[in-house]
Amino acid sequence: MGKEPIVHELYDHLFERMKQFSPVKAFLVKTRIVFQAEVQFAAASPRKRWLNGYLWMKRQALHPRIHKLEMGVFRD
């Protein structure tokens, strides 16, 4: 994959943490890894030296580490 070891370590840690809350599956797609429980809720895009993370949420979250927000339409 051409990624630095820290990227693999971050992914492994993220996936293990997610599995503590609920059964989760990971699917590789062209540009990212999608995490899915009952519905798709998160994804990670490995870069050479870091891991970009994405969360699908029903509410807006503000945090210094959040660089981009996109509000979508959710069906209940």
PQR file with spaces between the fields and no chain letter, atoms N, CA, C, O and H, PARSE charges and radii, in Angstrom:
ATOM       1  N    MET     1       0.815   -1.197    0.000 -0.4000 1.5000
ATOM       2  CA   MET     1       0.000    0.000    0.000 -0.0000 2.0000
ATOM       3  C    MET     1       0.859    1.262    0.000  0.5500 1.7000
ATOM       4  O    MET     1       0.346    2.326   -0.346 -0.5500 1.4000
ATOM       5  N    GLY     2       2.107    1.201    0.360 -0.4000 1.5000
ATOM       6  CA   GLY     2       2.951    2.375    0.358 -0.0000 2.0000
ATOM       7  C    GLY     2       2.708    3.321    1.520  0.5500 1.7000
ATOM       8  O    GLY     2       3.147    4.471    1.486 -0.5500 1.4000
ATOM       9  H    GLY     2       2.524    0.337    0.641  0.4000 1.0000
ATOM      10  N    LYS     3       2.015    2.854    2.543 -0.4000 1.5000
ATOM      11  CA   LYS     3       1.721    3.701    3.707 -0.0000 2.0000
ATOM      12  C    LYS     3       2.761    3.455    4.785  0.5500 1.7000
ATOM      13  O    LYS     3       3.337    2.372    4.884 -0.5500 1.4000
ATOM      14  H    LYS     3       1.658    1.920    2.571  0.4000 1.0000
ATOM      15  N    GLU     4       2.988    4.476    5.582 -0.4000 1.5000
ATOM      16  CA   GLU     4       3.918    4.324    6.690 -0.0000 2.0000
ATOM      17  C    GLU     4       3.287    3.457    7.787  0.5500 1.7000
ATOM      18  O    GLU     4       2.061    3.400    7.888 -0.5500 1.4000
ATOM      19  H    GLU     4       2.521    5.357    5.501  0.4000 1.0000
ATOM      20  N    PRO     5       4.095    2.786    8.604 -0.5600 1.5000
ATOM      21  CA   PRO     5       3.577    1.878    9.632  0.2800 2.0000
ATOM      22  C    PRO     5       2.553    2.526   10.573  0.5500 1.7000
ATOM      23  O    PRO     5       1.629    1.852   11.029 -0.5500 1.4000
ATOM      24  N    ILE     6       2.701    3.809   10.866 -0.4000 1.5000
ATOM      25  CA   ILE     6       1.762    4.464   11.775 -0.0000 2.0000
ATOM      26  C    ILE     6       0.340    4.443   11.223  0.5500 1.7000
ATOM      27  O    ILE     6      -0.618    4.382   11.994 -0.5500 1.4000
ATOM      28  H    ILE     6       3.451    4.357   10.495  0.4000 1.0000
ATOM      29  N    VAL     7       0.191    4.493    9.911 -0.4000 1.5000
ATOM      30  CA   VAL     7      -1.139    4.469    9.292 -0.0000 2.0000
ATOM      31  C    VAL     7      -1.805    3.124    9.554  0.5500 1.7000
ATOM      32  O    VAL     7      -2.988    3.073    9.889 -0.5500 1.4000
ATOM      33  H    VAL     7       0.970    4.543    9.285  0.4000 1.0000
ATOM      34  N    HIS     8      -1.062    2.048    9.407 -0.4000 1.5000
ATOM      35  CA   HIS     8      -1.600    0.711    9.693 -0.0000 2.0000
ATOM      36  C    HIS     8      -1.950    0.582   11.175  0.5500 1.7000
ATOM      37  O    HIS     8      -2.984    0.010   11.520 -0.5500 1.4000
ATOM      38  H    HIS     8      -0.101    2.089    9.135  0.4000 1.0000
ATOM      39  N    GLU     9      -1.109    1.102   12.037 -0.4000 1.5000
ATOM      40  CA   GLU     9      -1.366    1.051   13.482 -0.0000 2.0000
ATOM      41  C    GLU     9      -2.622    1.842   13.834  0.5500 1.7000
ATOM      42  O    GLU     9      -3.438    1.378   14.631 -0.5500 1.4000
ATOM      43  H    GLU     9      -0.269    1.567   11.756  0.4000 1.0000
ATOM      44  N    LEU    10      -2.788    3.026   13.255 -0.4000 1.5000
ATOM      45  CA   LEU    10      -3.980    3.840   13.512 -0.0000 2.0000
ATOM      46  C    LEU    10      -5.246    3.114   13.059  0.5500 1.7000
ATOM      47  O    LEU    10      -6.243    3.086   13.781 -0.5500 1.4000
ATOM      48  H    LEU    10      -2.126    3.403   12.608  0.4000 1.0000
ATOM      49  N    TYR    11      -5.202    2.531   11.869 -0.4000 1.5000
ATOM      50  CA   TYR    11      -6.356    1.792   11.366 -0.0000 2.0000
ATOM      51  C    TYR    11      -6.703    0.621   12.292  0.5500 1.7000
ATOM      52  O    TYR    11      -7.861    0.453   12.672 -0.5500 1.4000
ATOM      53  H    TYR    11      -4.392    2.553   11.283  0.4000 1.0000
ATOM      54  N    ASP    12      -5.716   -0.173   12.648 -0.4000 1.5000
ATOM      55  CA   ASP    12      -5.957   -1.324   13.529 -0.0000 2.0000
ATOM      56  C    ASP    12      -6.559   -0.873   14.854  0.5500 1.7000
ATOM      57  O    ASP    12      -7.498   -1.494   15.353 -0.5500 1.4000
ATOM      58  H    ASP    12      -4.775   -0.036   12.339  0.4000 1.0000
ATOM      59  N    HIS    13      -6.025    0.205   15.426 -0.4000 1.5000
ATOM      60  CA   HIS    13      -6.540    0.725   16.694 -0.0000 2.0000
ATOM      61  C    HIS    13      -7.988    1.204   16.537  0.5500 1.7000
ATOM      62  O    HIS    13      -8.841    0.897   17.369 -0.5500 1.4000
ATOM      63  H    HIS    13      -5.263    0.710   15.020  0.4000 1.0000
ATOM      64  N    LEU    14      -8.255    1.951   15.476 -0.4000 1.5000
ATOM      65  CA   LEU    14      -9.616    2.448   15.222 -0.0000 2.0000
ATOM      66  C    LEU    14     -10.603    1.301   15.076  0.5500 1.7000
ATOM      67  O    LEU    14     -11.672    1.324   15.686 -0.5500 1.4000
ATOM      68  H    LEU    14      -7.562    2.201   14.800  0.4000 1.0000
ATOM      69  N    PHE    15     -10.265    0.311   14.287 -0.4000 1.5000
ATOM      70  CA   PHE    15     -11.161   -0.819   14.056 -0.0000 2.0000
ATOM      71  C    PHE    15     -11.414   -1.595   15.349  0.5500 1.7000
ATOM      72  O    PHE    15     -12.554   -1.967   15.627 -0.5500 1.4000
ATOM      73  H    PHE    15      -9.397    0.291   13.791  0.4000 1.0000
ATOM      74  N    GLU    16     -10.392   -1.839   16.125 -0.4000 1.5000
ATOM      75  CA   GLU    16     -10.560   -2.551   17.399 -0.0000 2.0000
ATOM      76  C    GLU    16     -11.448   -1.763   18.361  0.5500 1.7000
ATOM      77  O    GLU    16     -12.288   -2.347   19.046 -0.5500 1.4000
ATOM      78  H    GLU    16      -9.466   -1.537   15.899  0.4000 1.0000
ATOM      79  N    ARG    17     -11.271   -0.453   18.418 -0.4000 1.5000
ATOM      80  CA   ARG    17     -12.113    0.388   19.300 -0.0000 2.0000
ATOM      81  C    ARG    17     -13.570    0.332   18.867  0.5500 1.7000
ATOM      82  O    ARG    17     -14.460    0.229   19.711 -0.5500 1.4000
ATOM      83  H    ARG    17     -10.589    0.022   17.862  0.4000 1.0000
ATOM      84  N    MET    18     -13.825    0.398   17.570 -0.4000 1.5000
ATOM      85  CA   MET    18     -15.201    0.343   17.076 -0.0000 2.0000
ATOM      86  C    MET    18     -15.870   -0.971   17.433  0.5500 1.7000
ATOM      87  O    MET    18     -17.048   -0.994   17.790 -0.5500 1.4000
ATOM      88  H    MET    18     -13.102    0.481   16.885  0.4000 1.0000
ATOM      89  N    LYS    19     -15.124   -2.069   17.338 -0.4000 1.5000
ATOM      90  CA   LYS    19     -15.690   -3.388   17.631 -0.0000 2.0000
ATOM      91  C    LYS    19     -16.054   -3.544   19.108  0.5500 1.7000
ATOM      92  O    LYS    19     -16.804   -4.456   19.456 -0.5500 1.4000
ATOM      93  H    LYS    19     -14.168   -2.050   17.048  0.4000 1.0000
ATOM      94  N    GLN    20     -15.541   -2.677   19.984 -0.4000 1.5000
ATOM      95  CA   GLN    20     -15.905   -2.740   21.400 -0.0000 2.0000
ATOM      96  C    GLN    20     -17.348   -2.299   21.633  0.5500 1.7000
ATOM      97  O    GLN    20     -17.960   -2.686   22.629 -0.5500 1.4000
ATOM      98  H    GLN    20     -14.931   -1.937   19.702  0.4000 1.0000
ATOM      99  N    PHE    21     -17.894   -1.495   20.725 -0.4000 1.5000
ATOM     100  CA   PHE    21     -19.240   -0.953   20.896 -0.0000 2.0000
ATOM     101  C    PHE    21     -20.314   -1.772   20.205  0.5500 1.7000
ATOM     102  O    PHE    21     -21.452   -1.821   20.671 -0.5500 1.4000
ATOM     103  H    PHE    21     -17.397   -1.181   19.916  0.4000 1.0000
ATOM     104  N    SER    22     -19.971   -2.409   19.107 -0.4000 1.5000
ATOM     105  CA   SER    22     -20.965   -3.130   18.313 -0.0000 2.0000
ATOM     106  C    SER    22     -20.237   -3.989   17.289  0.5500 1.7000
ATOM     107  O    SER    22     -19.099   -3.691   16.926 -0.5500 1.4000
ATOM     108  H    SER    22     -19.046   -2.369   18.727  0.4000 1.0000
ATOM     109  N    PRO    23     -20.882   -5.050   16.821 -0.5600 1.5000
ATOM     110  CA   PRO    23     -20.267   -5.800   15.723  0.2800 2.0000
ATOM     111  C    PRO    23     -20.111   -4.880   14.506  0.5500 1.7000
ATOM     112  O    PRO    23     -21.077   -4.257   14.066 -0.5500 1.4000
ATOM     113  N    VAL    24     -18.920   -4.803   13.980 -0.4000 1.5000
ATOM     114  CA   VAL    24     -18.613   -3.893   12.868 -0.0000 2.0000
ATOM     115  C    VAL    24     -17.881   -4.671   11.790  0.5500 1.7000
ATOM     116  O    VAL    24     -17.046   -5.529   12.077 -0.5500 1.4000
ATOM     117  H    VAL    24     -18.135   -5.309   14.338  0.4000 1.0000
ATOM     118  N    LYS    25     -18.209   -4.357   10.544 -0.4000 1.5000
ATOM     119  CA   LYS    25     -17.485   -4.917    9.404 -0.0000 2.0000
ATOM     120  C    LYS    25     -16.751   -3.787    8.702  0.5500 1.7000
ATOM     121  O    LYS    25     -17.184   -2.635    8.754 -0.5500 1.4000
ATOM     122  H    LYS    25     -18.887   -3.660   10.311  0.4000 1.0000
ATOM     123  N    ALA    26     -15.649   -4.106    8.050 -0.4000 1.5000
ATOM     124  CA   ALA    26     -14.885   -3.132    7.277 -0.0000 2.0000
ATOM     125  C    ALA    26     -14.867   -3.587    5.822  0.5500 1.7000
ATOM     126  O    ALA    26     -14.631   -4.759    5.527 -0.5500 1.4000
ATOM     127  H    ALA    26     -15.297   -5.041    8.007  0.4000 1.0000
ATOM     128  N    PHE    27     -15.122   -2.641    4.916 -0.4000 1.5000
ATOM     129  CA   PHE    27     -15.140   -2.925    3.486 -0.0000 2.0000
ATOM     130  C    PHE    27     -14.164   -1.988    2.782  0.5500 1.7000
ATOM     131  O    PHE    27     -14.206   -0.773    2.980 -0.5500 1.4000
ATOM     132  H    PHE    27     -15.314   -1.689    5.155  0.4000 1.0000
ATOM     133  N    LEU    28     -13.305   -2.545    1.978 -0.4000 1.5000
ATOM     134  CA   LEU    28     -12.381   -1.736    1.184 -0.0000 2.0000
ATOM     135  C    LEU    28     -13.102   -1.281   -0.081  0.5500 1.7000
ATOM     136  O    LEU    28     -13.672   -2.092   -0.810 -0.5500 1.4000
ATOM     137  H    LEU    28     -13.271   -3.531    1.817  0.4000 1.0000
ATOM     138  N    VAL    29     -13.070    0.022   -0.329 -0.4000 1.5000
ATOM     139  CA   VAL    29     -13.549    0.578   -1.584 -0.0000 2.0000
ATOM     140  C    VAL    29     -12.385    1.346   -2.210  0.5500 1.7000
ATOM     141  O    VAL    29     -11.301    1.389   -1.629 -0.5500 1.4000
ATOM     142  H    VAL    29     -12.607    0.681    0.264  0.4000 1.0000
ATOM     143  N    LYS    30     -12.581    1.934   -3.348 -0.4000 1.5000
ATOM     144  CA   LYS    30     -11.464    2.504   -4.109 -0.0000 2.0000
ATOM     145  C    LYS    30     -10.590    3.455   -3.298  0.5500 1.7000
ATOM     146  O    LYS    30      -9.366    3.322   -3.326 -0.5500 1.4000
ATOM     147  H    LYS    30     -13.462    1.898   -3.820  0.4000 1.0000
ATOM     148  N    THR    31     -11.178    4.408   -2.578 -0.4000 1.5000
ATOM     149  CA   THR    31     -10.376    5.439   -1.915 -0.0000 2.0000
ATOM     150  C    THR    31     -10.430    5.390   -0.409  0.5500 1.7000
ATOM     151  O    THR    31      -9.810    6.223    0.252 -0.5500 1.4000
ATOM     152  H    THR    31     -12.172    4.515   -2.556  0.4000 1.0000
ATOM     153  N    ARG    32     -11.158    4.433    0.161 -0.4000 1.5000
ATOM     154  CA   ARG    32     -11.294    4.424    1.616 -0.0000 2.0000
ATOM     155  C    ARG    32     -11.722    3.051    2.115  0.5500 1.7000
ATOM     156  O    ARG    32     -12.001    2.135    1.342 -0.5500 1.4000
ATOM     157  H    ARG    32     -11.662    3.757   -0.376  0.4000 1.0000
ATOM     158  N    ILE    33     -11.761    2.951    3.430 -0.4000 1.5000
ATOM     159  CA   ILE    33     -12.257    1.767    4.113 -0.0000 2.0000
ATOM     160  C    ILE    33     -13.542    2.194    4.808  0.5500 1.7000
ATOM     161  O    ILE    33     -13.529    3.132    5.605 -0.5500 1.4000
ATOM     162  H    ILE    33     -11.534    3.696    4.057  0.4000 1.0000
ATOM     163  N    VAL    34     -14.647    1.525    4.520 -0.4000 1.5000
ATOM     164  CA   VAL    34     -15.945    1.874    5.096 -0.0000 2.0000
ATOM     165  C    VAL    34     -16.231    0.934    6.250  0.5500 1.7000
ATOM     166  O    VAL    34     -16.038   -0.277    6.143 -0.5500 1.4000
ATOM     167  H    VAL    34     -14.658    0.763    3.872  0.4000 1.0000
ATOM     168  N    PHE    35     -16.695    1.501    7.359 -0.4000 1.5000
ATOM     169  CA   PHE    35     -17.088    0.719    8.523 -0.0000 2.0000
ATOM     170  C    PHE    35     -18.602    0.682    8.600  0.5500 1.7000
ATOM     171  O    PHE    35     -19.266    1.709    8.454 -0.5500 1.4000
ATOM     172  H    PHE    35     -16.852    2.485    7.446  0.4000 1.0000
ATOM     173  N    GLN    36     -19.150   -0.517    8.833 -0.4000 1.5000
ATOM     174  CA   GLN    36     -20.595   -0.657    8.844 -0.0000 2.0000
ATOM     175  C    GLN    36     -21.034   -1.559    9.982  0.5500 1.7000
ATOM     176  O    GLN    36     -20.485   -2.640   10.191 -0.5500 1.4000
ATOM     177  H    GLN    36     -18.610   -1.351    8.951  0.4000 1.0000
ATOM     178  N    ALA    37     -22.041   -1.090   10.717 -0.4000 1.5000
ATOM     179  CA   ALA    37     -22.725   -1.920   11.717 -0.0000 2.0000
ATOM     180  C    ALA    37     -24.063   -2.259   11.065  0.5500 1.7000
ATOM     181  O    ALA    37     -24.093   -2.994   10.078 -0.5500 1.4000
ATOM     182  H    ALA    37     -22.488   -0.212   10.548  0.4000 1.0000
ATOM     183  N    GLU    38     -25.168   -1.739   11.594 -0.4000 1.5000
ATOM     184  CA   GLU    38     -26.456   -1.929   10.916 -0.0000 2.0000
ATOM     185  C    GLU    38     -26.520   -1.066    9.667  0.5500 1.7000
ATOM     186  O    GLU    38     -27.138   -1.445    8.672 -0.5500 1.4000
ATOM     187  H    GLU    38     -25.144   -1.142   12.396  0.4000 1.0000
ATOM     188  N    VAL    39     -25.881    0.092    9.722 -0.4000 1.5000
ATOM     189  CA   VAL    39     -25.779    0.994    8.571 -0.0000 2.0000
ATOM     190  C    VAL    39     -24.343    1.490    8.486  0.5500 1.7000
ATOM     191  O    VAL    39     -23.580    1.374    9.445 -0.5500 1.4000
ATOM     192  H    VAL    39     -25.379    0.400   10.530  0.4000 1.0000
ATOM     193  N    GLN    40     -23.985    2.037    7.349 -0.4000 1.5000
ATOM     194  CA   GLN    40     -22.653    2.632    7.194 -0.0000 2.0000
ATOM     195  C    GLN    40     -22.585    3.865    8.085  0.5500 1.7000
ATOM     196  O    GLN    40     -23.468    4.719    8.014 -0.5500 1.4000
ATOM     197  H    GLN    40     -24.605    2.132    6.570  0.4000 1.0000
ATOM     198  N    PHE    41     -21.558    3.977    8.919 -0.4000 1.5000
ATOM     199  CA   PHE    41     -21.472    5.104    9.846 -0.0000 2.0000
ATOM     200  C    PHE    41     -20.114    5.787    9.872  0.5500 1.7000
ATOM     201  O    PHE    41     -19.985    6.876   10.431 -0.5500 1.4000
ATOM     202  H    PHE    41     -20.840    3.283    8.977  0.4000 1.0000
ATOM     203  N    ALA    42     -19.112    5.177    9.286 -0.4000 1.5000
ATOM     204  CA   ALA    42     -17.781    5.774    9.339 -0.0000 2.0000
ATOM     205  C    ALA    42     -16.936    5.247    8.188  0.5500 1.7000
ATOM     206  O    ALA    42     -17.225    4.206    7.599 -0.5500 1.4000
ATOM     207  H    ALA    42     -19.217    4.292    8.832  0.4000 1.0000
ATOM     208  N    ALA    43     -15.883    6.000    7.889 -0.4000 1.5000
ATOM     209  CA   ALA    43     -14.929    5.566    6.870 -0.0000 2.0000
ATOM     210  C    ALA    43     -13.567    6.148    7.214  0.5500 1.7000
ATOM     211  O    ALA    43     -13.461    7.117    7.966 -0.5500 1.4000
ATOM     212  H    ALA    43     -15.648    6.846    8.367  0.4000 1.0000
ATOM     213  N    ALA    44     -12.547    5.552    6.661 -0.4000 1.5000
ATOM     214  CA   ALA    44     -11.184    6.045    6.845 -0.0000 2.0000
ATOM     215  C    ALA    44     -10.478    6.003    5.501  0.5500 1.7000
ATOM     216  O    ALA    44     -10.568    5.016    4.771 -0.5500 1.4000
ATOM     217  H    ALA    44     -12.633    4.765    6.050  0.4000 1.0000
ATOM     218  N    SER    45      -9.778    7.079    5.184 -0.4000 1.5000
ATOM     219  CA   SER    45      -8.982    7.140    3.953 -0.0000 2.0000
ATOM     220  C    SER    45      -7.506    7.158    4.325  0.5500 1.7000
ATOM     221  O    SER    45      -7.006    8.168    4.821 -0.5500 1.4000
ATOM     222  H    SER    45      -9.704    7.880    5.777  0.4000 1.0000
ATOM     223  N    PRO    46      -6.807    6.061    4.092 -0.5600 1.5000
ATOM     224  CA   PRO    46      -5.384    6.031    4.403  0.2800 2.0000
ATOM     225  C    PRO    46      -4.600    6.950    3.470  0.5500 1.7000
ATOM     226  O    PRO    46      -4.798    6.922    2.255 -0.5500 1.4000
ATOM     227  N    ARG    47      -3.736    7.739    4.020 -0.4000 1.5000
ATOM     228  CA   ARG    47      -2.793    8.564    3.274 -0.0000 2.0000
ATOM     229  C    ARG    47      -1.392    8.016    3.564  0.5500 1.7000
ATOM     230  O    ARG    47      -1.243    7.083    4.353 -0.5500 1.4000
ATOM     231  H    ARG    47      -3.575    7.762    5.006  0.4000 1.0000
ATOM     232  N    LYS    48      -0.393    8.578    2.943 -0.4000 1.5000
ATOM     233  CA   LYS    48       0.961    8.047    3.148 -0.0000 2.0000
ATOM     234  C    LYS    48       1.381    8.110    4.608  0.5500 1.7000
ATOM     235  O    LYS    48       1.976    7.162    5.119 -0.5500 1.4000
ATOM     236  H    LYS    48      -0.514    9.336    2.302  0.4000 1.0000
ATOM     237  N    ARG    49       1.074    9.232    5.299 -0.4000 1.5000
ATOM     238  CA   ARG    49       1.554    9.426    6.677 -0.0000 2.0000
ATOM     239  C    ARG    49       0.445    9.628    7.697  0.5500 1.7000
ATOM     240  O    ARG    49       0.742    9.838    8.873 -0.5500 1.4000
ATOM     241  H    ARG    49       0.591   10.002    4.884  0.4000 1.0000
ATOM     242  N    TRP    50      -0.818    9.573    7.298 -0.4000 1.5000
ATOM     243  CA   TRP    50      -1.906    9.765    8.250 -0.0000 2.0000
ATOM     244  C    TRP    50      -3.155    9.048    7.761  0.5500 1.7000
ATOM     245  O    TRP    50      -3.169    8.442    6.689 -0.5500 1.4000
ATOM     246  H    TRP    50      -1.059    9.403    6.342  0.4000 1.0000
ATOM     247  N    LEU    51      -4.191    9.132    8.567 -0.4000 1.5000
ATOM     248  CA   LEU    51      -5.462    8.488    8.276 -0.0000 2.0000
ATOM     249  C    LEU    51      -6.558    9.543    8.396  0.5500 1.7000
ATOM     250  O    LEU    51      -6.763   10.096    9.477 -0.5500 1.4000
ATOM     251  H    LEU    51      -4.179    9.624    9.438  0.4000 1.0000
ATOM     252  N    ASN    52      -7.266    9.831    7.302 -0.4000 1.5000
ATOM     253  CA   ASN    52      -8.416   10.731    7.370 -0.0000 2.0000
ATOM     254  C    ASN    52      -9.620    9.926    7.823  0.5500 1.7000
ATOM     255  O    ASN    52      -9.821    8.801    7.365 -0.5500 1.4000
ATOM     256  H    ASN    52      -7.100    9.382    6.424  0.4000 1.0000
ATOM     257  N    GLY    53     -10.420   10.484    8.710 -0.4000 1.5000
ATOM     258  CA   GLY    53     -11.602    9.790    9.200 -0.0000 2.0000
ATOM     259  C    GLY    53     -12.875   10.541    8.835  0.5500 1.7000
ATOM     260  O    GLY    53     -12.879   11.768    8.741 -0.5500 1.4000
ATOM     261  H    GLY    53     -10.257   11.398    9.082  0.4000 1.0000
ATOM     262  N    TYR    54     -13.949    9.795    8.632 -0.4000 1.5000
ATOM     263  CA   TYR    54     -15.248   10.350    8.281 -0.0000 2.0000
ATOM     264  C    TYR    54     -16.312    9.708    9.156  0.5500 1.7000
ATOM     265  O    TYR    54     -16.302    8.495    9.366 -0.5500 1.4000
ATOM     266  H    TYR    54     -13.946    8.798    8.709  0.4000 1.0000
ATOM     267  N    LEU    55     -17.225   10.516    9.662 -0.4000 1.5000
ATOM     268  CA   LEU    55     -18.349   10.017   10.449 -0.0000 2.0000
ATOM     269  C    LEU    55     -19.645   10.551    9.863  0.5500 1.7000
ATOM     270  O    LEU    55     -19.721   11.723    9.493 -0.5500 1.4000
ATOM     271  H    LEU    55     -17.233   11.501    9.492  0.4000 1.0000
ATOM     272  N    TRP    56     -20.663    9.707    9.774 -0.4000 1.5000
ATOM     273  CA   TRP    56     -21.981   10.142    9.358 -0.0000 2.0000
ATOM     274  C    TRP    56     -22.806   10.309   10.627  0.5500 1.7000
ATOM     275  O    TRP    56     -23.083    9.341   11.335 -0.5500 1.4000
ATOM     276  H    TRP    56     -20.601    8.755   10.075  0.4000 1.0000
ATOM     277  N    MET    57     -23.196   11.560   10.905 -0.4000 1.5000
ATOM     278  CA   MET    57     -23.906   11.873   12.143 -0.0000 2.0000
ATOM     279  C    MET    57     -25.166   12.681   11.842  0.5500 1.7000
ATOM     280  O    MET    57     -25.237   13.383   10.834 -0.5500 1.4000
ATOM     281  H    MET    57     -22.971   12.346   10.329  0.4000 1.0000
ATOM     282  N    LYS    58     -26.151   12.576   12.718 -0.4000 1.5000
ATOM     283  CA   LYS    58     -27.397   13.330   12.553 -0.0000 2.0000
ATOM     284  C    LYS    58     -27.307   14.733   13.129  0.5500 1.7000
ATOM     285  O    LYS    58     -28.211   15.544   12.926 -0.5500 1.4000
ATOM     286  H    LYS    58     -26.094   12.005   13.537  0.4000 1.0000
ATOM     287  N    ARG    59     -26.244   15.026   13.834 -0.4000 1.5000
ATOM     288  CA   ARG    59     -26.090   16.368   14.412 -0.0000 2.0000
ATOM     289  C    ARG    59     -24.718   16.910   14.044  0.5500 1.7000
ATOM     290  O    ARG    59     -23.798   16.159   13.719 -0.5500 1.4000
ATOM     291  H    ARG    59     -25.509   14.367   13.998  0.4000 1.0000
ATOM     292  N    GLN    60     -24.604   18.210   14.103 -0.4000 1.5000
ATOM     293  CA   GLN    60     -23.331   18.849   13.781 -0.0000 2.0000
ATOM     294  C    GLN    60     -22.383   18.717   14.965  0.5500 1.7000
ATOM     295  O    GLN    60     -22.789   18.901   16.113 -0.5500 1.4000
ATOM     296  H    GLN    60     -25.351   18.821   14.367  0.4000 1.0000
ATOM     297  N    ALA    61     -21.144   18.406   14.693 -0.4000 1.5000
ATOM     298  CA   ALA    61     -20.127   18.272   15.732 -0.0000 2.0000
ATOM     299  C    ALA    61     -19.018   19.278   15.450  0.5500 1.7000
ATOM     300  O    ALA    61     -18.522   19.369   14.327 -0.5500 1.4000
ATOM     301  H    ALA    61     -20.815   18.257   13.761  0.4000 1.0000
ATOM     302  N    LEU    62     -18.640   20.018   16.455 -0.4000 1.5000
ATOM     303  CA   LEU    62     -17.562   20.992   16.315 -0.0000 2.0000
ATOM     304  C    LEU    62     -16.392   20.569   17.190  0.5500 1.7000
ATOM     305  O    LEU    62     -16.558   20.267   18.372 -0.5500 1.4000
ATOM     306  H    LEU    62     -19.043   19.944   17.368  0.4000 1.0000
ATOM     307  N    HIS    63     -15.215   20.551   16.595 -0.4000 1.5000
ATOM     308  CA   HIS    63     -14.009   20.167   17.316 -0.0000 2.0000
ATOM     309  C    HIS    63     -12.821   20.674   16.498  0.5500 1.7000
ATOM     310  O    HIS    63     -12.894   20.698   15.269 -0.5500 1.4000
ATOM     311  H    HIS    63     -15.080   20.796   15.635  0.4000 1.0000
ATOM     312  N    PRO    64     -11.721   21.082   17.154 -0.5600 1.5000
ATOM     313  CA   PRO    64     -10.559   21.575   16.401  0.2800 2.0000
ATOM     314  C    PRO    64     -10.004   20.574   15.381  0.5500 1.7000
ATOM     315  O    PRO    64      -9.403   20.980   14.387 -0.5500 1.4000
ATOM     316  N    ARG    65     -10.195   19.295   15.613 -0.4000 1.5000
ATOM     317  CA   ARG    65      -9.668   18.294   14.676 -0.0000 2.0000
ATOM     318  C    ARG    65     -10.615   18.010   13.516  0.5500 1.7000
ATOM     319  O    ARG    65     -10.257   17.281   12.591 -0.5500 1.4000
ATOM     320  H    ARG    65     -10.684   18.965   16.421  0.4000 1.0000
ATOM     321  N    ILE    66     -11.815   18.574   13.555 -0.4000 1.5000
ATOM     322  CA   ILE    66     -12.758   18.414   12.447 -0.0000 2.0000
ATOM     323  C    ILE    66     -12.452   19.511   11.433  0.5500 1.7000
ATOM     324  O    ILE    66     -12.559   20.700   11.733 -0.5500 1.4000
ATOM     325  H    ILE    66     -12.106   19.165   14.307  0.4000 1.0000
ATOM     326  N    HIS    67     -12.070   19.093   10.231 -0.4000 1.5000
ATOM     327  CA   HIS    67     -11.647   20.047    9.209 -0.0000 2.0000
ATOM     328  C    HIS    67     -12.736   20.343    8.187  0.5500 1.7000
ATOM     329  O    HIS    67     -12.651   21.342    7.473 -0.5500 1.4000
ATOM     330  H    HIS    67     -11.983   18.127    9.988  0.4000 1.0000
ATOM     331  N    LYS    68     -13.750   19.499    8.103 -0.4000 1.5000
ATOM     332  CA   LYS    68     -14.768   19.680    7.084 -0.0000 2.0000
ATOM     333  C    LYS    68     -16.084   19.101    7.583  0.5500 1.7000
ATOM     334  O    LYS    68     -16.112   18.010    8.153 -0.5500 1.4000
ATOM     335  H    LYS    68     -13.819   18.687    8.683  0.4000 1.0000
ATOM     336  N    LEU    69     -17.174   19.832    7.368 -0.4000 1.5000
ATOM     337  CA   LEU    69     -18.502   19.351    7.722 -0.0000 2.0000
ATOM     338  C    LEU    69     -19.364   19.315    6.474  0.5500 1.7000
ATOM     339  O    LEU    69     -19.365   20.261    5.687 -0.5500 1.4000
ATOM     340  H    LEU    69     -17.152   20.718    6.904  0.4000 1.0000
ATOM     341  N    GLU    70     -20.093   18.233    6.293 -0.4000 1.5000
ATOM     342  CA   GLU    70     -21.072   18.134    5.228 -0.0000 2.0000
ATOM     343  C    GLU    70     -22.336   17.587    5.857  0.5500 1.7000
ATOM     344  O    GLU    70     -22.343   16.482    6.401 -0.5500 1.4000
ATOM     345  H    GLU    70     -20.092   17.464    6.932  0.4000 1.0000
ATOM     346  N    MET    71     -23.387   18.349    5.784 -0.4000 1.5000
ATOM     347  CA   MET    71     -24.651   17.906    6.359 -0.0000 2.0000
ATOM     348  C    MET    71     -25.466   17.201    5.288  0.5500 1.7000
ATOM     349  O    MET    71     -25.706   17.762    4.219 -0.5500 1.4000
ATOM     350  H    MET    71     -23.382   19.246    5.343  0.4000 1.0000
ATOM     351  N    GLY    72     -25.887   15.993    5.564 -0.4000 1.5000
ATOM     352  CA   GLY    72     -26.683   15.224    4.619 -0.0000 2.0000
ATOM     353  C    GLY    72     -28.106   15.081    5.113  0.5500 1.7000
ATOM     354  O    GLY    72     -28.470   15.610    6.163 -0.5500 1.4000
ATOM     355  H    GLY    72     -25.692   15.537    6.433  0.4000 1.0000
ATOM     356  N    VAL    73     -28.886   14.381    4.365 -0.4000 1.5000
ATOM     357  CA   VAL    73     -30.276   14.098    4.721 -0.0000 2.0000
ATOM     358  C    VAL    73     -30.346   12.681    5.242  0.5500 1.7000
ATOM     359  O    VAL    73     -29.916   11.744    4.571 -0.5500 1.4000
ATOM     360  H    VAL    73     -28.590   13.951    3.512  0.4000 1.0000
ATOM     361  N    PHE    74     -30.890   12.521    6.441 -0.4000 1.5000
ATOM     362  CA   PHE    74     -31.003   11.198    7.048 -0.0000 2.0000
ATOM     363  C    PHE    74     -32.462   10.776    7.075  0.5500 1.7000
ATOM     364  O    PHE    74     -33.355   11.591    7.304 -0.5500 1.4000
ATOM     365  H    PHE    74     -31.240   13.283    6.986  0.4000 1.0000
ATOM     366  N    ARG    75     -32.685    9.512    6.843 -0.4000 1.5000
ATOM     367  CA   ARG    75     -34.045    8.943    6.952 -0.0000 2.0000
ATOM     368  C    ARG    75     -34.113    8.166    8.246  0.5500 1.7000
ATOM     369  O    ARG    75     -33.206    7.399    8.569 -0.5500 1.4000
ATOM     370  H    ARG    75     -31.959    8.849    6.658  0.4000 1.0000
ATOM     371  N    ASP    76     -35.189    8.364    8.987 -0.4000 1.5000
ATOM     372  CA   ASP    76     -35.368    7.618   10.249 -0.0000 2.0000
ATOM     373  C    ASP    76     -36.136    6.346   10.020  0.5500 1.7000
ATOM     374  O    ASP    76     -36.381    5.594   10.964 -0.5500 1.4000
ATOM     375  H    ASP    76     -35.925    8.987    8.725  0.4000 1.0000
